């Protein structure tokens, strides 16, 4: 079954083999690329938008991928403005917890009858929204609350970093993926800047100032706090009784997940209450402040006993000790026999947690590895990646610098590569060149060596030394030809030299080859799509 997206079509269901709607004659291949699989919610005439699941039949990297198509039905200037702002916002936001939108994913579709329809295609994030999850699983635990609040703060940091506000945070707009990670969806009320605007939001979650059209970043914090009241109690915030102040919720006694009350429970409850303060100035100032509070709360819950339990579990999993022996023998075993193995084991545990997005747990294990072996280059390198994820670039620089001193022939060059990359991003290409030149042959792994040459080529591009940039990027490509990054940079070098046909070849490679997932690579791939689309239109 294929669906017609024309809202005026009286019969929108069609057999799979048709190219145009059998009722209204509108094309069933949207934007010459997408086939509608099914509506994702009821096709209600009262809703300003229809939302569908579509199959992408025109992409190179993602042919056949299921995505989400959002169609604006009402020809209303304010709704059209909000729809365009949502599209622009999602194009600039790059985070695993935000639906991905490419520059060509916003377009208009002209049905056979009626006016053109603004359309937006975005990544389909699998999982359950938290409203549905809550209904099936009940209130969350304090451990889940800490983890989820950390995840959502990280996502909001990326949103606010781009000078954007979400303005409609609530359980139904948060997806829990199958791997346990969260994603924030529905940016239909997103706003640029901090200068007031339209009255939007959901009753019970929207901040008082937002209700009167004066939203700011702290308005999102208010909705975040209200969301966690709902998740911890199972009760929507608007259903709580209030004291004399209508904005104050009596929610703590209903928070089953926080009981029994511990330092972790109290710390979380106090932070949630601060997020929901009626006066914006009384809420945390920014996402960084929330993150630091959450780190303090997590550390308060990691008592010496809990750290001992983690260590005991790790030792048991290695098979080195048994319950009767553990208490008296740990110091002897650790100091005499296990340290050389344990630091590597804890790095492995940290990496397993890092790959699942559990940054706090990963950090715990990396720091434990450093206590056992302060010279562990792998632990310093991995902590550098966590610092980078948290946008703490001073911390990342320090950790990578320590990792460059490692005797490990894999770790040191990888750290040099990452450190030079941060220097280039910090507009200090000369410093990056000085770091890279004496260390180009240090790496044994081809991909790491390719990264060193790629960064040297990038630094030379920033210095407009195009011939040297091209030479080094070609070396990177020879070492790791199917990696997008050096192709993206080479395309820029060739373009700067006026070699347009050659640059288009590299822009295509940039678009088609896989990337490492860094923010700059996402930007380069977006540029590649723009360049190739512009070239296609001129043919």
C-alpha positions, 0 to 999 in steps of 0.5 A, a space after each residue: 500500500 502507498 499513500 497519497 500526501 494530498 490532504 484534499 484527496 478523498 481516498 489516499 490509499 493506493 496499490 504498490 504498483 502505481 506511480 500516481 494516485 488513482 483518485 486525485 492524480 498526484 505523484 506518489 513518488 515525492 520529490 522524485 525520491 520518496 515513497 510513502 509507506 504509512 502514516 505515523 499518526 491519524 490523518 486528522 484534518 484538524 492537525 496542521 501537519 501530517 507525518 508519514 514513514 517513507 522509503 528513500 529511493 533516491 539516496 546514495 548512502 541510504 537507498 531504501 532507508 526508512 525516514 520520516 516525512 512531515 507535511 505542512 497542510 495549512 497555508 498559514 504564514 506563522 505556521 510556515 515560518 515555524 516549519 522553515 525554522 524547524 528545517 533550518 535548525 535540524 540541518 545545523 544540529 548534528 547529534 546522535 540524539 537529534 533527528 538528522 536532516 540534510 540540506 536538500 531534505 526541505 522542499 515543496 510538493 505540488 499535488 494535482 489539486 490544491 496548493 504546494 505543500 512544504 515538506 521536511 524529511 528527517 531521520 527516523 529514530 527507532 524506539 518508544 517515546 517516553 510517554 508510551 514507555 512510562 505507560 508500559 514500565 511505570 516510573 523510572 528509578 533514580 539511576 535511570 533519572 540520573 542517566 537520562 537527565 545527563 543525556 538530555 542535558 548533553 542534547 540540550 547543550 548542542 541545541 542551545 550552542 546553536 542559539 536555538 530553543 526547543 520550547 516543547 520538551 515533554 515525555 512524548 517528544 523524547 524517544 528511548 532507542 533500543 540501545 537505551 539512548 535518548 533522542 529529542 524529537 519534534 522541533 516544530 516549535 524551535 526558535 532562534 535566539 532569546 528575544 521572546 516570540 510566539 506563545 507555544 508549548 504544552 500546558 504543564 510543561 511550558 515555563 511561565 515566561 514562555 506562556 506569555 511569549 518570552 522564552 529563553 534557554 532556561 525555559 527549556 530547563 523548566 520543561 526538562 524539570 517538569 518532564 522528570 517529575 512526570 517520569 519519576 511519579 507517573 503523574 502529569 505535572 498539571 495533575 498535581 495539587 499546588 500550594 499557594 503558589 500555583 507554580 510549585 508542585 508537591 511531587 516528592 512524596 509521589 516519586 516512588 523511584 527516588 525511594 528510599 531517600 539517599 544522597 542521590 535521591 535528594 540531590 536529584 530532587 533538589 536539582 529538579 526543583 531548581 529547574 522548575 523555579 518559577 523565576 528564570 533567574 533562579 534556574 541553572 544558568 546553562 547546560 554546563 552548570 546542570 552537567 556539573 551538578 549531575 557529576 557532583 550528584 553521581 560522585 556523592 552516590 559513588 561512596 567508597 563502598 560502591 567503588 569497592 563493589 565495582 572493583 570487586 565485580 571487575 576482579 571476579 569477572 576476571 576470574 582472579 579471586 573468589 568471595 572467601 578470599 577477596 577482603 584480605 587479599 585484594 591489596 596483595 593481588 592488586 599490587 603484586 600480580 594484577 596491576 599490569 592486566 587490570 589497567 588494560 582491563 579497566 580501559 576495556 570496560 571504559 571503552 565498552 561503556 563509552 561505545 554505549 554512550 555511558 560517559 560517566 561510567 566510562 570516565 569512572 573506569 578510565 580514571 580507575 585505570 590511571 590510579 593503577 597505572 598513571 602512565 596509561 596512554 590509552 586511559 588519557 586518550 579516552 578521557 580526552 575523547 570524553 572531554 571533547 564530547 562534553 565540549 571541554 576542549 581545555 580538558 581534551 587538550 590536556 588529556 591528549 597531551 599526556 597521551 602523546 607521551 605514551 610508549 604505546 605505538 598505537 596510542 601516541 600517534 592517535 593522540 597527536 592526531 587528535 591534538 593537532 585536529 583541535 589546534 586546527 579547529 582553534 585556528 592555530 594551524 602553525 602549531 598543528 604543523 609543528 606537532 605533526 611534521 616530526 611525527 608523521 612516520 610514528 604511526 604503524 596503523 595505516 588509518 592513524 598514519 592517514 589521519 596524521 597526513 590528513 591533518 597536515 593537509 588540512 593545516 596547509 589548506 588553512 594556511 593556503 599552501 595548496 600544493 603541500 595540502 594536496 600532496 599530504 591529502 593524497 598520501 592520506 587517501 592512499 593510506 585510507 582511500 575509502 575515508 571521507 575526510 581527506 576527500 572532503 578536504 581535497 575537494 576544498 583544495 581543488 576548488 580553491 585552485 579553480 579546478 572545479 571538475 576535479 573538485 566535484 569528483 572529490 566532493 562526490 567521494 566526500 559524500 559517498 564514503 563513510 566518515 568518522 562522525 566528527 562535527 567538521 565531517 558532517 559540515 563537509 558532507 553537507 557542503 558536498 551535497 550542496 555542491 553536487 546538487 548545484 552542479 546537477 541543476 546546471 546540467 
